[in-house]
Amino acid sequence: MSALRRDRGSTIPLILGFFLLSLLLVAGSIALGQAFVQQRDLQDECDGAAAAAAASAANLDRSGAVASAGSLRFGDATAQVQAYLARDPARRDIHVDIALSPDRRRITLTCTRTTSLAFGGMFGRSRVRHVATSTARAAVLG
């Protein structure tokens, strides 16, 4: 009987430990899921900005020669990207680096955004930097 009395109550710390572990796993899953969704949203915004810049940039004939003076230009591409991002106030914090290919037919955007994570402080990282790259080619018409 005395051995039974000594063991009484020893399950409470075990239950509390498993409960805290479960809370930690749930918080980690939420933070990881939020980071994934934020990365996917940034990739979508970057793809849209690249497509908007490429679609309005040039009229090329099928041989690839410039049919008009509308080849991809850095200033025009920058303006199109900024106009696309300005349509939604949530996109203001996206930083974009723009590069044109040497033949001026392809635009590459590198989009960067730093966001905060729910429960990120528990894991030592309350802010996360996301980077997405997108490439688009000017439409070939004719």
N, CA, C and O atoms as a GROMACS GRO file, in nm:
protein
  568
    1MET      N    1   0.081  -0.119   0.000
    1MET     CA    2   0.000   0.000   0.000
    1MET      C    3   0.086   0.127   0.000
    1MET      O    4   0.048   0.227  -0.060
    2SER      N    5   0.201   0.122   0.068
    2SER     CA    6   0.285   0.241   0.073
    2SER      C    7   0.347   0.271  -0.064
    2SER      O    8   0.367   0.388  -0.098
    3ALA      N    9   0.377   0.167  -0.142
    3ALA     CA   10   0.431   0.190  -0.276
    3ALA      C   11   0.326   0.255  -0.366
    3ALA      O   12   0.361   0.335  -0.453
    4LEU      N   13   0.201   0.222  -0.347
    4LEU     CA   14   0.094   0.280  -0.425
    4LEU      C   15   0.076   0.428  -0.391
    4LEU      O   16   0.045   0.508  -0.479
    5ARG      N   17   0.094   0.464  -0.267
    5ARG     CA   18   0.080   0.604  -0.225
    5ARG      C   19   0.190   0.691  -0.284
    5ARG      O   20   0.166   0.806  -0.320
    6ARG      N   21   0.311   0.638  -0.295
    6ARG     CA   22   0.422   0.717  -0.351
    6ARG      C   23   0.400   0.745  -0.499
    6ARG      O   24   0.445   0.849  -0.547
    7ASP      N   25   0.335   0.658  -0.572
    7ASP     CA   26   0.311   0.676  -0.715
    7ASP      C   27   0.191   0.765  -0.743
    7ASP      O   28   0.172   0.811  -0.856
    8ARG      N   29   0.111   0.789  -0.644
    8ARG     CA   30  -0.008   0.869  -0.664
    8ARG      C   31   0.032   1.012  -0.701
    8ARG      O   32   0.117   1.072  -0.636
    9GLY      N   33  -0.030   1.067  -0.806
    9GLY     CA   34  -0.002   1.204  -0.850
    9GLY      C   35   0.112   1.215  -0.950
    9GLY      O   36   0.138   1.325  -0.998
   10SER      N   37   0.179   1.107  -0.981
   10SER     CA   38   0.291   1.115  -1.076
   10SER      C   39   0.244   1.128  -1.221
   10SER      O   40   0.324   1.158  -1.309
   11THR      N   41   0.117   1.105  -1.245
   11THR     CA   42   0.067   1.120  -1.383
   11THR      C   43   0.037   1.266  -1.417
   11THR      O   44   0.034   1.301  -1.535
   12ILE      N   45   0.017   1.350  -1.318
   12ILE     CA   46  -0.014   1.491  -1.345
   12ILE      C   47   0.103   1.560  -1.416
   12ILE      O   48   0.078   1.627  -1.516
   13PRO      N   49   0.228   1.547  -1.372
   13PRO     CA   50   0.338   1.609  -1.449
   13PRO      C   51   0.350   1.552  -1.590
   13PRO      O   52   0.384   1.624  -1.683
   14LEU      N   53   0.323   1.425  -1.606
   14LEU     CA   54   0.328   1.363  -1.739
   14LEU      C   55   0.220   1.422  -1.830
   14LEU      O   56   0.248   1.452  -1.946
   15ILE      N   57   0.100   1.437  -1.779
   15ILE     CA   58  -0.009   1.495  -1.858
   15ILE      C   59   0.022   1.640  -1.892
   15ILE      O   60   0.000   1.683  -2.006
   16LEU      N   61   0.072   1.716  -1.797
   16LEU     CA   62   0.109   1.856  -1.824
   16LEU      C   63   0.220   1.865  -1.928
   16LEU      O   64   0.218   1.953  -2.014
   17GLY      N   65   0.316   1.775  -1.920
   17GLY     CA   66   0.424   1.775  -2.018
   17GLY      C   67   0.374   1.747  -2.158
   17GLY      O   68   0.414   1.814  -2.254
   18PHE      N   69   0.286   1.649  -2.172
   18PHE     CA   70   0.229   1.619  -2.303
   18PHE      C   71   0.141   1.733  -2.353
   18PHE      O   72   0.138   1.761  -2.472
   19PHE      N   73   0.070   1.798  -2.262
   19PHE     CA   74  -0.013   1.912  -2.300
   19PHE      C   75   0.073   2.027  -2.353
   19PHE      O   76   0.041   2.086  -2.455
   20LEU      N   77   0.183   2.058  -2.284
   20LEU     CA   78   0.273   2.164  -2.330
   20LEU      C   79   0.339   2.128  -2.463
   20LEU      O   80   0.356   2.214  -2.550
   21LEU      N   81   0.375   2.002  -2.479
   21LEU     CA   82   0.431   1.957  -2.606
   21LEU      C   83   0.329   1.970  -2.719
   21LEU      O   84   0.364   2.010  -2.830
   22SER      N   85   0.205   1.938  -2.690
   22SER     CA   86   0.099   1.952  -2.790
   22SER      C   87   0.080   2.098  -2.829
   22SER      O   88   0.064   2.130  -2.947
   23LEU      N   89   0.081   2.188  -2.731
   23LEU     CA   90   0.069   2.330  -2.760
   23LEU      C   91   0.184   2.380  -2.847
   23LEU      O   92   0.165   2.460  -2.939
   24LEU      N   93   0.303   2.333  -2.817
   24LEU     CA   94   0.420   2.371  -2.895
   24LEU      C   95   0.408   2.322  -3.040
   24LEU      O   96   0.442   2.395  -3.133
   25LEU      N   97   0.361   2.199  -3.058
   25LEU     CA   98   0.342   2.146  -3.193
   25LEU      C   99   0.235   2.221  -3.270
   25LEU      O  100   0.250   2.246  -3.390
   26VAL      N  101   0.126   2.258  -3.204
   26VAL     CA  102   0.020   2.334  -3.270
   26VAL      C  103   0.072   2.472  -3.309
   26VAL      O  104   0.048   2.518  -3.421
   27ALA      N  105   0.142   2.540  -3.218
   27ALA     CA  106   0.197   2.672  -3.249
   27ALA      C  107   0.297   2.665  -3.364
   27ALA      O  108   0.298   2.752  -3.451
   28GLY      N  109   0.380   2.562  -3.365
   28GLY     CA  110   0.476   2.546  -3.475
   28GLY      C  111   0.406   2.520  -3.608
   28GLY      O  112   0.449   2.571  -3.711
   29SER      N  113   0.301   2.441  -3.605
   29SER     CA  114   0.226   2.413  -3.728
   29SER      C  115   0.159   2.539  -3.782
   29SER      O  116   0.157   2.563  -3.903
   30ILE      N  117   0.106   2.620  -3.692
   30ILE     CA  118   0.043   2.745  -3.735
   30ILE      C  119   0.147   2.839  -3.795
   30ILE      O  120   0.123   2.898  -3.901
   31ALA      N  121   0.262   2.854  -3.730
   31ALA     CA  122   0.367   2.942  -3.780
   31ALA      C  123   0.419   2.892  -3.916
   31ALA      O  124   0.441   2.973  -4.006
   32LEU      N  125   0.439   2.763  -3.929
   32LEU     CA  126   0.488   2.707  -4.055
   32LEU      C  127   0.386   2.724  -4.166
   32LEU      O  128   0.422   2.758  -4.279
   33GLY      N  129   0.259   2.700  -4.136
   33GLY     CA  130   0.154   2.719  -4.236
   33GLY      C  131   0.141   2.863  -4.280
   33GLY      O  132   0.122   2.891  -4.398
   34GLN      N  133   0.152   2.954  -4.184
   34GLN     CA  134   0.144   3.096  -4.218
   34GLN      C  135   0.262   3.138  -4.306
   34GLN      O  136   0.244   3.213  -4.401
   35ALA      N  137   0.381   3.090  -4.276
   35ALA     CA  138   0.497   3.121  -4.358
   35ALA      C  139   0.481   3.068  -4.500
   35ALA      O  140   0.517   3.135  -4.596
   36PHE      N  141   0.426   2.948  -4.513
   36PHE     CA  142   0.402   2.890  -4.644
   36PHE      C  143   0.303   2.973  -4.725
   36PHE      O  144   0.325   3.000  -4.843
   37VAL      N  145   0.193   3.014  -4.662
   37VAL     CA  146   0.091   3.095  -4.730
   37VAL      C  147   0.149   3.231  -4.771
   37VAL      O  148   0.121   3.279  -4.881
   38GLN      N  149   0.228   3.292  -4.685
   38GLN     CA  150   0.289   3.421  -4.718
   38GLN      C  151   0.385   3.407  -4.836
   38GLN      O  152   0.389   3.495  -4.922
   39GLN      N  153   0.462   3.299  -4.841
   39GLN     CA  154   0.554   3.276  -4.953
   39GLN      C  155   0.476   3.256  -5.083
   39GLN      O  156   0.512   3.311  -5.187
   40ARG      N  157   0.368   3.178  -5.076
   40ARG     CA  158   0.286   3.154  -5.195
   40ARG      C  159   0.221   3.283  -5.244
   40ARG      O  160   0.215   3.307  -5.365
   41ASP      N  161   0.172   3.367  -5.153
   41ASP     CA  162   0.112   3.494  -5.190
   41ASP      C  163   0.215   3.586  -5.256
   41ASP      O  164   0.184   3.654  -5.353
   42LEU      N  165   0.336   3.589  -5.203
   42LEU     CA  166   0.441   3.671  -5.263
   42LEU      C  167   0.474   3.621  -5.403
   42LEU      O  168   0.494   3.702  -5.494
   43GLN      N  169   0.480   3.490  -5.421
   43GLN     CA  170   0.507   3.434  -5.554
   43GLN      C  171   0.396   3.473  -5.652
   43GLN      O  172   0.425   3.507  -5.767
   44ASP      N  173   0.271   3.469  -5.608
   44ASP     CA  174   0.160   3.510  -5.694
   44ASP      C  175   0.170   3.656  -5.734
   44ASP      O  176   0.149   3.690  -5.850
   45GLU      N  177   0.204   3.742  -5.639
   45GLU     CA  178   0.218   3.885  -5.668
   45GLU      C  179   0.334   3.910  -5.764
   45GLU      O  180   0.323   3.993  -5.855
   46CYS      N  181   0.442   3.839  -5.745
   46CYS     CA  182   0.559   3.855  -5.831
   46CYS      C  183   0.528   3.807  -5.973
   46CYS      O  184   0.567   3.871  -6.071
   47ASP      N  185   0.458   3.694  -5.986
   47ASP     CA  186   0.417   3.643  -6.118
   47ASP      C  187   0.326   3.742  -6.188
   47ASP      O  188   0.341   3.766  -6.308
   48GLY      N  189   0.231   3.798  -6.115
   48GLY     CA  190   0.139   3.895  -6.174
   48GLY      C  191   0.209   4.021  -6.220
   48GLY      O  192   0.178   4.074  -6.327
   49ALA      N  193   0.304   4.070  -6.142
   49ALA     CA  194   0.377   4.190  -6.179
   49ALA      C  195   0.463   4.166  -6.304
   49ALA      O  196   0.470   4.252  -6.391
   50ALA      N  197   0.527   4.050  -6.311
   50ALA     CA  198   0.609   4.018  -6.429
   50ALA      C  199   0.522   4.004  -6.553
   50ALA      O  200   0.559   4.053  -6.660
   51ALA      N  201   0.408   3.939  -6.540
   51ALA     CA  202   0.318   3.923  -6.654
   51ALA      C  203   0.263   4.059  -6.700
   51ALA      O  204   0.251   4.083  -6.820
   52ALA      N  205   0.230   4.146  -6.606
   52ALA     CA  206   0.179   4.278  -6.641
   52ALA      C  207   0.284   4.359  -6.716
   52ALA      O  208   0.252   4.428  -6.813
   53ALA      N  209   0.408   4.351  -6.672
   53ALA     CA  210   0.515   4.425  -6.739
   53ALA      C  211   0.542   4.370  -6.878
   53ALA      O  212   0.562   4.446  -6.973
   54ALA      N  213   0.543   4.238  -6.892
   54ALA     CA  214   0.574   4.176  -7.021
   54ALA      C  215   0.459   4.192  -7.120
   54ALA      O  216   0.482   4.212  -7.240
   55ALA      N  217   0.336   4.185  -7.071
   55ALA     CA  218   0.220   4.192  -7.161
   55ALA      C  219   0.205   4.329  -7.225
   55ALA      O  220   0.158   4.339  -7.339
   56SER      N  221   0.244   4.432  -7.155
   56SER     CA  222   0.225   4.566  -7.209
   56SER      C  223   0.351   4.621  -7.275
   56SER      O  224   0.354   4.737  -7.316
   57ALA      N  225   0.454   4.539  -7.287
   57ALA     CA  226   0.584   4.593  -7.326
   57ALA      C  227   0.610   4.597  -7.475
   57ALA      O  228   0.654   4.700  -7.525
   58ALA      N  229   0.586   4.489  -7.547
   58ALA     CA  230   0.640   4.484  -7.683
   58ALA      C  231   0.547   4.414  -7.780
   58ALA      O  232   0.468   4.327  -7.742
   59ASN      N  233   0.558   4.452  -7.904
   59ASN     CA  234   0.496   4.381  -8.014
   59ASN      C  235   0.608   4.323  -8.098
   59ASN      O  236   0.678   4.396  -8.169
   60LEU      N  237   0.626   4.194  -8.090
   60LEU     CA  238   0.732   4.128  -8.166
   60LEU      C  239   0.668   4.043  -8.274
   60LEU      O  240   0.563   3.984  -8.252
   61ASP      N  241   0.731   4.037  -8.390
   61ASP     CA  242   0.678   3.947  -8.491
   61ASP      C  243   0.730   3.805  -8.465
   61ASP      O  244   0.810   3.785  -8.373
   62ARG      N  245   0.685   3.707  -8.544
   62ARG     CA  246   0.719   3.567  -8.515
   62ARG      C  247   0.868   3.538  -8.528
   62ARG      O  248   0.917   3.444  -8.465
   63SER      N  249   0.941   3.612  -8.606
   63SER     CA  250   1.084   3.587  -8.618
   63SER      C  251   1.162   3.642  -8.499
   63SER      O  252   1.281   3.615  -8.484
   64GLY      N  253   1.096   3.719  -8.416
   64GLY     CA  254   1.163   3.775  -8.299
   64GLY      C  255   1.212   3.916  -8.320
   64GLY      O  256   1.262   3.980  -8.227
   65ALA      N  257   1.198   3.967  -8.442
   65ALA     CA  258   1.240   4.104  -8.467
   65ALA      C  259   1.137   4.199  -8.407
   65ALA      O  260   1.019   4.167  -8.402
   66VAL      N  261   1.182   4.313  -8.364
   66VAL     CA  262   1.091   4.410  -8.305
   66VAL      C  263   1.007   4.472  -8.417
   66VAL      O  264   1.059   4.532  -8.510
   67ALA      N  265   0.874   4.454  -8.405
   67ALA     CA  266   0.784   4.505  -8.507
   67ALA      C  267   0.756   4.653  -8.488
   67ALA      O  268   0.715   4.722  -8.582
   68SER      N  269   0.777   4.701  -8.367
   68SER     CA  270   0.760   4.843  -8.339
   68SER      C  271   0.869   4.885  -8.242
   68SER      O  272   0.954   4.805  -8.204
   69ALA      N  273   0.865   5.008  -8.203
   69ALA     CA  274   0.966   5.058  -8.110
   69ALA      C  275   0.934   5.017  -7.967
   69ALA      O  276   0.987   5.076  -7.873
   70GLY      N  277   0.849   4.920  -7.949
   70GLY     CA  278   0.801   4.885  -7.817
   70GLY      C  279   0.872   4.768  -7.752
   70GLY      O  280   0.807   4.692  -7.680
   71SER      N  281   1.003   4.750  -7.773
   71SER     CA  282   1.072   4.642  -7.704
   71SER      C  283   1.074   4.672  -7.554
   71SER      O  284   1.050   4.785  -7.512
   72LEU      N  285   1.101   4.570  -7.477
   72LEU     CA  286   1.103   4.587  -7.332
   72LEU      C  287   1.206   4.693  -7.295
   72LEU      O  288   1.323   4.684  -7.333
   73ARG      N  289   1.163   4.791  -7.221
   73ARG     CA  290   1.252   4.897  -7.174
   73ARG      C  291   1.247   4.898  -7.022
   73ARG      O  292   1.142   4.874  -6.963
   74PHE      N  293   1.360   4.924  -6.961
   74PHE     CA  294   1.368   4.919  -6.816
   74PHE      C  295   1.271   5.018  -6.752
   74PHE      O  296   1.201   4.981  -6.658
   75GLY      N  297   1.264   5.139  -6.800
   75GLY     CA  298   1.175   5.240  -6.743
   75GLY      C  299   1.029   5.201  -6.756
   75GLY      O  300   0.952   5.217  -6.661
   76ASP      N  301   0.990   5.149  -6.873
   76ASP     CA  302   0.851   5.106  -6.893
   76ASP      C  303   0.818   4.987  -6.804
   76ASP      O  304   0.711   4.982  -6.743
   77ALA      N  305   0.910   4.893  -6.796
   77ALA     CA  306   0.886   4.775  -6.712
   77ALA      C  307   0.873   4.815  -6.566
   77ALA      O  308   0.786   4.764  -6.495
   78THR      N  309   0.958   4.905  -6.521
   78THR     CA  310   0.951   4.951  -6.382
   78THR      C  311   0.817   5.019  -6.356
   78THR      O  312   0.755   4.996  -6.252
   79ALA      N  313   0.772   5.102  -6.448
   79ALA     CA  314   0.645   5.171  -6.432
   79ALA      C  315   0.528   5.072  -6.427
   79ALA      O  316   0.437   5.088  -6.346
   80GLN      N  317   0.531   4.971  -6.513
   80GLN     CA  318   0.425   4.871  -6.514
   80GLN      C  319   0.422   4.789  -6.385
   80GLN      O  320   0.316   4.761  -6.330
   81VAL      N  321   0.539   4.753  -6.337
   81VAL     CA  322   0.547   4.676  -6.212
   81VAL      C  323   0.494   4.760  -6.096
   81VAL      O  324   0.416   4.712  -6.014
   82GLN      N  325   0.537   4.885  -6.089
   82GLN     CA  326   0.491   4.973  -5.980
   82GLN      C  327   0.340   4.998  -5.989
   82GLN      O  328   0.272   5.003  -5.886
   83ALA      N  329   0.288   5.013  -6.110
   83ALA     CA  330   0.144   5.032  -6.127
   83ALA      C  331   0.067   4.908  -6.083
   83ALA      O  332  -0.037   4.919  -6.019
   84TYR      N  333   0.118   4.792  -6.116
   84TYR     CA  334   0.053   4.667  -6.076
   84TYR      C  335   0.052   4.654  -5.923
   84TYR      O  336  -0.051   4.620  -5.864
   85LEU      N  337   0.164   4.681  -5.861
   85LEU     CA  338   0.173   4.667  -5.715
   85LEU      C  339   0.092   4.775  -5.643
   85LEU      O  340   0.046   4.752  -5.531
   86ALA      N  341   0.074   4.892  -5.704
   86ALA     CA  342   0.001   5.001  -5.639
   86ALA      C  343  -0.150   4.977  -5.638
   86ALA      O  344  -0.223   5.047  -5.567
   87ARG      N  345  -0.199   4.880  -5.714
   87ARG     CA  346  -0.343   4.854  -5.717
   87ARG      C  347  -0.397   4.803  -5.584
   87ARG      O  348  -0.515   4.820  -5.554
   88ASP      N  349  -0.314   4.742  -5.505
   88ASP     CA  350  -0.356   4.686  -5.377
   88ASP      C  351  -0.265   4.740  -5.267
   88ASP      O  352  -0.144   4.719  -5.272
   89PRO      N  353  -0.322   4.807  -5.166
   89PRO     CA  354  -0.238   4.862  -5.059
   89PRO      C  355  -0.158   4.756  -4.983
   89PRO      O  356  -0.055   4.789  -4.923
   90ALA      N  357  -0.202   4.631  -4.985
   90ALA     CA  358  -0.129   4.525  -4.914
   90ALA      C  359   0.004   4.493  -4.983
   90ALA      O  360   0.088   4.426  -4.924
   91ARG      N  361   0.023   4.539  -5.105
   91ARG     CA  362   0.146   4.510  -5.180
   91ARG      C  363   0.255   4.616  -5.158
   91ARG      O  364   0.363   4.604  -5.216
   92ARG      N  365   0.228   4.717  -5.078
   92ARG     CA  366   0.323   4.828  -5.063
   92ARG      C  367   0.458   4.786  -5.008
   92ARG      O  368   0.559   4.848  -5.040
   93ASP      N  369   0.461   4.682  -4.928
   93ASP     CA  370   0.585   4.643  -4.863
   93ASP      C  371   0.668   4.545  -4.945
   93ASP      O  372   0.764   4.488  -4.894
   94ILE      N  373   0.632   4.524  -5.070
   94ILE     CA  374   0.708   4.435  -5.157
   94ILE      C  375   0.819   4.515  -5.224
   94ILE      O  376   0.793   4.617  -5.289
   95HIS      N  377   0.942   4.469  -5.209
   95HIS     CA  378   1.057   4.530  -5.278
   95HIS      C  379   1.086   4.448  -5.403
   95HIS      O  380   1.094   4.325  -5.396
   96VAL      N  381   1.102   4.515  -5.518
   96VAL     CA  382   1.120   4.444  -5.644
   96VAL      C  383   1.250   4.488  -5.710
   96VAL      O  384   1.277   4.607  -5.724
   97ASP      N  385   1.330   4.390  -5.750
   97ASP     CA  386   1.448   4.414  -5.834
   97ASP      C  387   1.414   4.363  -5.974
   97ASP      O  388   1.365   4.252  -5.989
   98ILE      N  389   1.442   4.446  -6.075
   98ILE     CA  390   1.404   4.414  -6.213
   98ILE      C  391   1.528   4.395  -6.297
   98ILE      O  392   1.624   4.472  -6.287
   99ALA      N  393   1.527   4.292  -6.379
   99ALA     CA  394   1.637   4.267  -6.473
   99ALA      C  395   1.577   4.230  -6.609
   99ALA      O  396   1.481   4.153  -6.616
  100LEU      N  397   1.634   4.286  -6.714
  100LEU     CA  398   1.594   4.252  -6.850
  100LEU      C  399   1.700   4.165  -6.914
  100LEU      O  400   1.819   4.181  -6.887
  101SER      N  401   1.657   4.072  -6.998
  101SER     CA  402   1.753   3.989  -7.070
  101SER      C  403   1.825   4.076  -7.174
  101SER      O  404   1.774   4.181  -7.212
  102PRO      N  405   1.942   4.034  -7.219
  102PRO     CA  406   2.017   4.112  -7.318
  102PRO      C  407   1.939   4.137  -7.448
  102PRO      O  408   1.956   4.241  -7.511
  103ASP      N  409   1.854   4.043  -7.488
  103ASP     CA  410   1.776   4.064  -7.611
  103ASP      C  411   1.647   4.142  -7.585
  103ASP      O  412   1.568   4.163  -7.677
  104ARG      N  413   1.624   4.184  -7.461
  104ARG     CA  414   1.509   4.265  -7.421
  104ARG      C  415   1.375   4.198  -7.449
  104ARG      O  416   1.276   4.265  -7.475
  105ARG      N  417   1.372   4.065  -7.443
  105ARG     CA  418   1.246   3.993  -7.462
  105ARG      C  419   1.195   3.932  -7.333
  105ARG      O  420   1.078   3.892  -7.326
  106ARG      N  421   1.278   3.924  -7.232
  106ARG     CA  422   1.241   3.856  -7.108
  106ARG      C  423   1.270   3.948  -6.989
  106ARG      O  424   1.374   4.014  -6.983
  107ILE      N  425   1.177   3.949  -6.896
  107ILE     CA  426   1.193   4.028  -6.774
  107ILE      C  427   1.197   3.932  -6.655
  107ILE      O  428   1.119   3.837  -6.648
  108THR      N  429   1.288   3.957  -6.563
  108THR     CA  430   1.300   3.876  -6.442
  108THR      C  431   1.283   3.968  -6.321
  108THR      O  432   1.353   4.068  -6.308
  109LEU      N  433   1.190   3.932  -6.234
  109LEU     CA  434   1.167   4.008  -6.113
  109LEU      C  435   1.208   3.924  -5.992
  109LEU      O  436   1.182   3.804  -5.986
  110THR      N  437   1.274   3.989  -5.898
  110THR     CA  438   1.303   3.928  -5.769
  110THR      C  439   1.229   4.011  -5.666
  110THR      O  440   1.263   4.126  -5.641
  111CYS      N  441   1.129   3.951  -5.605
  111CYS     CA  442   1.043   4.020  -5.509
  111CYS      C  443   1.080   3.976  -5.367
  111CYS      O  444   1.101   3.858  -5.341
  112THR      N  445   1.086   4.074  -5.277
  112THR     CA  446   1.124   4.047  -5.139
  112THR      C  447   1.023   4.113  -5.046
  112THR      O  448   0.980   4.226  -5.068
  113ARG      N  449   0.986   4.040  -4.942
  113ARG     CA  450   0.894   4.095  -4.841
  113ARG      C  451   0.931   4.034  -4.707
  113ARG      O  452   0.959   3.914  -4.697
  114THR      N  453   0.931   4.117  -4.602
  114THR     CA  454   0.953   4.069  -4.467
  114THR      C  455   0.820   4.075  -4.393
  114THR      O  456   0.755   4.180  -4.389
  115THR      N  457   0.780   3.962  -4.334
  115THR     CA  458   0.652   3.954  -4.266
  115THR      C  459   0.671   3.900  -4.124
  115THR      O  460   0.773   3.841  -4.092
  116SER      N  461   0.570   3.923  -4.042
  116SER     CA  462   0.575   3.869  -3.906
  116SER      C  463   0.497   3.738  -3.901
  116SER      O  464   0.405   3.716  -3.980
  117LEU      N  465   0.534   3.654  -3.807
  117LEU     CA  466   0.471   3.524  -3.791
  117LEU      C  467   0.398   3.516  -3.657
  117LEU      O  468   0.448   3.564  -3.555
  118ALA      N  469   0.282   3.455  -3.659
  118ALA     CA  470   0.213   3.425  -3.534
  118ALA      C  471   0.295   3.319  -3.460
  118ALA      O  472   0.340   3.222  -3.521
  119PHE      N  473   0.314   3.337  -3.335
  119PHE     CA  474   0.390   3.245  -3.250
  119PHE      C  475   0.537   3.236  -3.291
  119PHE      O  476   0.609   3.147  -3.244
  120GLY      N  477   0.584   3.326  -3.378
  120GLY     CA  478   0.722   3.321  -3.421
  120GLY      C  479   0.820   3.348  -3.308
  120GLY      O  480   0.931   3.296  -3.309
  121GLY      N  481   0.779   3.429  -3.212
  121GLY     CA  482   0.865   3.460  -3.099
  121GLY      C  483   0.898   3.338  -3.015
  121GLY      O  484   1.002   3.333  -2.950
  122MET      N  485   0.809   3.240  -3.015
  122MET     CA  486   0.834   3.117  -2.939
  122MET      C  487   0.951   3.038  -2.998
  122MET      O  488   1.016   2.960  -2.928
  123PHE      N  489   0.976   3.060  -3.125
  123PHE     CA  490   1.080   2.984  -3.194
  123PHE      C  491   1.202   3.072  -3.226
  123PHE      O  492   1.290   3.031  -3.301
  124GLY      N  493   1.205   3.193  -3.169
  124GLY     CA  494   1.319   3.281  -3.186
  124GLY      C  495   1.320   3.358  -3.317
  124GLY      O  496   1.423   3.415  -3.354
  125ARG      N  497   1.208   3.359  -3.388
  125ARG     CA  498   1.206   3.426  -3.518
  125ARG      C  499   1.067   3.485  -3.540
  125ARG      O  500   0.978   3.417  -3.592
  126SER      N  501   1.048   3.610  -3.502
  126SER     CA  502   0.916   3.669  -3.515
  126SER      C  503   0.895   3.728  -3.654
  126SER      O  504   0.780   3.749  -3.695
  127ARG      N  505   1.002   3.755  -3.728
  127ARG     CA  506   0.990   3.809  -3.865
  127ARG      C  507   1.065   3.717  -3.960
  127ARG      O  508   1.171   3.663  -3.928
  128VAL      N  509   1.006   3.700  -4.080
  128VAL     CA  510   1.063   3.612  -4.182
  128VAL      C  511   1.074   3.688  -4.312
  128VAL      O  512   0.983   3.761  -4.351
  129ARG      N  513   1.187   3.672  -4.380
  129ARG     CA  514   1.210   3.735  -4.511
  129ARG      C  515   1.178   3.633  -4.620
  129ARG      O  516   1.236   3.525  -4.624
  130HIS      N  517   1.084   3.671  -4.708
  130HIS     CA  518   1.045   3.584  -4.819
  130HIS      C  519   1.102   3.641  -4.948
  130HIS      O  520   1.104   3.763  -4.966
  131VAL      N  521   1.149   3.555  -5.036
  131VAL     CA  522   1.202   3.595  -5.166
  131VAL      C  523   1.136   3.508  -5.273
  131VAL      O  524   1.128   3.386  -5.259
  132ALA      N  525   1.089   3.574  -5.379
  132ALA     CA  526   1.028   3.502  -5.492
  132ALA      C  527   1.085   3.559  -5.621
  132ALA      O  528   1.110   3.679  -5.631
  133THR      N  529   1.107   3.473  -5.719
  133THR     CA  530   1.159   3.514  -5.848
  133THR      C  531   1.060   3.473  -5.956
  133THR      O  532   1.005   3.363  -5.953
  134SER      N  533   1.038   3.562  -6.050
  134SER     CA  534   0.945   3.534  -6.159
  134SER      C  535   1.002   3.587  -6.290
  134SER      O  536   1.063   3.694  -6.294
  135THR      N  537   0.980   3.512  -6.395
  135THR     CA  538   1.027   3.551  -6.528
  135THR      C  539   0.909   3.548  -6.623
  135THR      O  540   0.826   3.457  -6.618
  136ALA      N  541   0.902   3.647  -6.711
  136ALA     CA  542   0.797   3.651  -6.813
  136ALA      C  543   0.860   3.697  -6.944
  136ALA      O  544   0.958   3.772  -6.946
  137ARG      N  545   0.802   3.651  -7.052
  137ARG     CA  546   0.852   3.684  -7.187
  137ARG      C  547   0.749   3.772  -7.255
  137ARG      O  548   0.629   3.752  -7.241
  138ALA      N  549   0.798   3.870  -7.328
  138ALA     CA  550   0.709   3.959  -7.404
  138ALA      C  551   0.634   3.876  -7.507
  138ALA      O  552   0.689   3.782  -7.566
  139ALA      N  553   0.509   3.911  -7.528
  139ALA     CA  554   0.424   3.837  -7.622
  139ALA      C  555   0.476   3.852  -7.763
  139ALA      O  556   0.522   3.960  -7.802
  140VAL      N  557   0.470   3.744  -7.841
  140VAL     CA  558   0.508   3.746  -7.982
  140VAL      C  559   0.379   3.755  -8.062
  140VAL      O  560   0.296   3.664  -8.057
  141LEU      N  561   0.362   3.863  -8.134
  141LEU     CA  562   0.242   3.885  -8.213
  141LEU      C  563   0.274   3.878  -8.362
  141LEU      O  564   0.386   3.904  -8.403
  142GLY      N  565   0.176   3.842  -8.440
  142GLY     CA  566   0.196   3.847  -8.585
  142GLY      C  567   0.170   3.717  -8.654
  142GLY      O  568   0.183   3.708  -8.776
   0.00000   0.00000   0.00000
